[in-house]
Amino acid sequence: MSLLIRNVSISDPLSEHNGRKTDILVRNGSIVSIGEKLNEKAEKVLEAGHLYAGPGWVDVLADYCDPGYEHKESIDSGLKAAAAGGFTDVLVVPNTQPAITTKAVLEYVQRKAAGHPVKLHVIGAVSRNLEGRELAEMMDMYHSGAVAFSDGWQALQHAGLMLKALEYVKAFNGIIIQLPVYASLAQGGLMNEGEMSMRLGMSGIPNIAESLLVQRDIELLRYTGSRLHFSGISTPESLALIRAAKKEGLDVTCSVTPYHLYFTDEALQQYDSVYKVEPPLRTEAERLLLVAALSDGTIDCIATHHRPQDWDAKTKEFEYAQPGMTGQETCFAMLRAAAPELPMTRWVELLSTNPRKIFGLPQATIAEGAPAAITLFDPEASWVYEGGEKQSLGVNHPWIGKTIKGRSYTIERL
């Protein structure tokens, strides 16, 4: 297949073409030519208009529910959603059934994703069967291609096990991903603890349920000298701890979700379970601090926490509804709405350059001879997220059926 993209703006700090408006010729998965007014023939021609082209985006944490929960999402539908959202690479959590705690399950997931233009990278489980008691077969999974290790939606509660995991991955310069929440402090909580939870009469989850685990794990990181990534950071206290740890020189990084950058706990006033997420949505003041942390370097990358749910899982009493929100297809629209002043080059760092460096993925760039891992994005495009435009099987997103602004996709979607 050959594709000629005409008059597209290059947004890639690693490319000599950064900031230019030019043409790109892609053939058989590689960038063949870059230049103004290319006259080579191609099977497809795209007049770019307001489009930007950047190195392929990476989603550092998503859930494709396969094996075991394919009625919520399958690997095929998940990868289609990723392509529709502009992601050329996706890291998936091990919270499947059976869980990705062995080489056999990991290789099953890899086989199901084989041949798809979007590259799927597996996060292996830290603990056996995600039970948080003893280490899983981490070395076997590493040699089979696991790019990181985490218990995904089930944060590691046991300090001793986290210590062992951090020490274990040092043998191969691996990295642990933690979604920080102390289960005992969050137990029974339905939303952020604060004025809104009091007004709505719902039990709250205090900020300390997140920041205390961040503090503990940073201490363990300091002791082991290993590598640690926090995903889904949502509180000012956590940001301050991570900022200080970075200043100290510890190998710690973090990511934030699009929905924590855009929504606040005020969205729960109608008791709509689509806004029930983990960690919970915070206040407007805390949201603004997360947006500011995008610019000052505290936040390293974006994780959609794409967590599809079926109708039955969400359409019930708030207390019993399953947590999570889909997010890959609407990621760019949400990010642009949350932080419209952030320059395009910074979004490229957050979505491509930084995650590739952190998780050891090959760097992508807009250059002749490079693989065509290209994300196209248009900050001005308006579109309706429904019907044929929606690829995920998940029904848990507040923008379904609504017109939104800002669109991104990979070249395979053309």
Secondary structure by P-SEA (a helix, b strand, c coil): cbbbbcbbbbbccccccccccbbbbbccccccccccccccccccccccccbbbccbbbccccccccccccccccaaaaaaaaaaacccbbbbccccccccccaaaaaaaaaaaccccbbbbbbcccccccccccccaaaaaaaaccccccccccccccaaaaaaaaaaacccbbbbbbccccccccccccccccaaaaaacbbbbcccccaaaaaaaaaaaaaccbbbbbcccccaaaaaaaaaaaaacccccccccccccccccccccccccccccccccccaaaaaaaaaaacccccccccccbbbbcccccccccccbbbbbbcccaaaaaaaaacccccaaaaaaaccaaaaaaacccccccccccccbbbbbbccbbbbcccccccccccccccccccccbbbbccccc
